[in-house]
Amino acid sequence: FGFASVIVGVTFYILGKFKLGRIVYFFPTHALVGCIGGIGVFIAKTGVEVTIDTTFSVHAVVSNMHLLGVAFLFEALLRVLEQVTKDKEGKPK
């Protein structure tokens, strides 16, 4: 996984260095969105596995809900604080 990240980073650097960013437009938008969505699901699944310290399954998630509850509570608190600290235009105070 780490090696793949390095390869992607080097590839994007080379594309940017040689001004080849427009090559992305040759790929269908739906394919790119699907790949990015798949990466998001993988990251979320891995995050849950790390939090509960076991492989992902419904039983493991339910039995370790006390660990996930802390993460969900912290996320909810951050969302509330984000909304409270915005002005009327949506910018931070």
Summary of the structure (lengths in Angstrom):
residues: 93
radius of gyration: 19.3
end to end distance: 39.2
largest distance: 51.3
contacts: 173
relative contact order: 0.05
helix: 77%
strand: 2%
